[in-house]
Amino acid sequence: MVLGISNGLLTVNIVIIILILAWLISWGWSYWRRNHYATVLDQEDFQKGMRKAQVIDLRQEKDFAAGHILGSRNLPYIYLRQQYGELRPDLPVYMYDESMTLSTQAAAFLNKHGYKKLYILRNGYREWDGKTKKNKY
């Protein structure tokens, strides 16, 4: 026993520290990737530029049907690897998902395939307060 700490408590503390470090490294890696491959835009800048861009909703079809940014098209991330050729590389690609996780992965993938004008909506759709559209059914 060291300084009155039992071996069991010391082990728990070490596991907690390792988990926190792993989470911090993961968060830092995602942050770096997001900013390396794309530009993160706030809502105001996203709304200004989206009229001249391809606006892509990376969420699943059911989430898109429940509500999406007006003027966006649904291209779920799971299909992006097969259908990215439908996007024009000469036009900016504005993308969003629920938070920013899928957008970061999509930006990395698209950048490696020659798309350079990539933009991500900061904080994703869940904090969007602009115009939206919902399917009737």
C-alpha positions as CSV (number, residue, x, y, z in Angstrom):
1,M,0.0,0.0,0.0
2,V,1.4,3.4,-1.1
3,L,0.3,6.5,0.7
4,G,-2.8,4.7,2.1
5,I,-4.1,3.8,-1.4
6,S,-5.1,0.2,-1.9
7,N,-3.9,-1.7,-5.0
8,G,-7.5,-1.9,-6.2
9,L,-8.1,1.8,-6.0
10,L,-4.8,2.5,-7.7
11,T,-5.7,0.2,-10.6
12,V,-9.1,2.0,-11.0
13,N,-7.4,5.4,-11.0
14,I,-4.9,4.2,-13.7
15,V,-7.7,2.8,-15.8
16,I,-9.7,6.1,-15.5
17,I,-6.6,8.1,-16.5
18,I,-5.9,5.9,-19.5
19,L,-9.6,6.2,-20.6
20,I,-9.4,10.0,-20.3
21,L,-6.2,10.2,-22.2
22,A,-7.6,7.9,-25.0
23,W,-10.7,10.2,-25.3
24,L,-8.5,13.3,-25.4
25,I,-6.3,11.8,-28.1
26,S,-9.4,10.8,-30.1
27,W,-10.9,14.2,-29.8
28,G,-7.7,15.9,-30.9
29,W,-7.3,13.6,-33.9
30,S,-10.9,14.4,-35.0
31,Y,-10.4,18.1,-34.5
32,W,-7.2,18.1,-36.5
33,R,-8.7,16.0,-39.4
34,R,-11.8,18.3,-39.6
35,N,-9.7,21.4,-39.8
36,H,-7.1,19.8,-42.1
37,Y,-9.6,18.6,-44.8
38,A,-12.4,21.1,-44.6
39,T,-13.4,24.6,-43.4
40,V,-15.9,24.6,-40.5
41,L,-18.5,27.3,-41.0
42,D,-21.0,28.8,-38.5
43,Q,-24.6,29.0,-39.5
44,E,-24.4,32.5,-41.0
45,D,-21.5,31.7,-43.3
46,F,-23.0,28.3,-44.2
47,Q,-26.3,30.0,-45.2
48,K,-24.4,32.7,-47.3
49,G,-22.4,30.2,-49.3
50,M,-24.9,27.3,-49.7
51,R,-26.7,28.8,-52.7
52,K,-23.6,28.4,-54.8
53,A,-22.7,25.0,-53.5
54,Q,-23.8,21.4,-53.3
55,V,-25.4,21.0,-49.9
56,I,-25.2,17.4,-48.7
57,D,-27.0,15.8,-45.7
58,L,-25.0,12.8,-44.6
59,R,-27.6,11.4,-42.2
60,Q,-29.7,8.4,-42.9
61,E,-32.8,8.7,-45.1
62,K,-35.2,8.5,-42.1
63,D,-33.5,11.4,-40.4
64,F,-33.5,13.4,-43.6
65,A,-37.2,12.7,-44.0
66,A,-37.9,13.9,-40.5
67,G,-36.3,17.3,-41.3
68,H,-33.4,18.7,-43.3
69,I,-31.9,22.0,-44.4
70,L,-34.0,23.5,-47.3
71,G,-32.1,22.9,-50.5
72,S,-30.0,20.0,-49.3
73,R,-29.9,16.6,-50.9
74,N,-29.5,13.3,-49.0
75,L,-26.4,11.3,-49.6
76,P,-26.0,9.1,-46.5
77,Y,-22.4,8.6,-45.5
78,I,-22.7,4.8,-45.9
79,Y,-23.3,5.4,-49.6
80,L,-20.8,8.2,-50.1
81,R,-17.9,5.9,-51.0
82,Q,-20.0,4.4,-53.9
83,Q,-21.7,7.6,-55.1
84,Y,-19.2,10.4,-54.5
85,G,-18.8,10.6,-58.3
86,E,-22.3,12.3,-58.4
87,L,-20.7,15.3,-56.8
88,R,-19.0,17.9,-58.9
89,P,-15.4,18.5,-57.8
90,D,-15.4,22.0,-59.2
91,L,-18.2,23.3,-56.9
92,P,-18.0,23.7,-53.2
93,V,-19.4,20.8,-51.1
94,Y,-21.3,22.0,-48.0
95,M,-22.1,19.0,-45.7
96,Y,-23.6,18.4,-42.4
97,D,-24.8,15.5,-40.2
98,E,-26.2,15.5,-36.7
99,S,-23.0,16.7,-35.0
100,M,-19.9,16.8,-37.1
101,T,-18.6,13.2,-36.9
102,L,-19.7,11.9,-40.3
103,S,-18.9,15.2,-41.9
104,T,-15.3,14.9,-40.8
105,Q,-15.0,11.4,-42.2
106,A,-16.7,12.5,-45.4
107,A,-14.3,15.5,-45.8
108,A,-11.3,13.2,-45.4
109,F,-12.6,10.8,-48.0
110,L,-13.6,13.4,-50.5
111,N,-10.3,15.3,-50.1
112,K,-8.4,12.2,-51.0
113,H,-10.5,11.9,-54.1
114,G,-9.7,15.4,-55.4
115,Y,-12.4,17.5,-53.8
116,K,-10.8,20.6,-52.3
117,K,-13.7,23.0,-51.5
118,L,-15.1,21.2,-48.5
119,Y,-17.2,22.9,-45.8
120,I,-18.8,21.6,-42.6
121,L,-21.6,23.1,-40.7
122,R,-20.4,23.8,-37.1
123,N,-22.3,21.7,-34.6
124,G,-24.3,20.0,-37.3
125,Y,-28.0,19.9,-38.0
126,R,-29.1,19.6,-34.3
127,E,-28.4,23.3,-33.7
128,W,-29.6,24.6,-37.1
129,D,-32.1,27.3,-36.8
130,G,-32.4,28.3,-40.5
131,K,-35.0,27.1,-43.0
132,T,-35.9,23.4,-43.0
133,K,-38.2,21.1,-44.8
134,K,-39.9,17.9,-43.6
135,N,-41.4,15.2,-45.7
136,K,-45.2,14.9,-45.3
137,Y,-45.1,11.1,-44.9
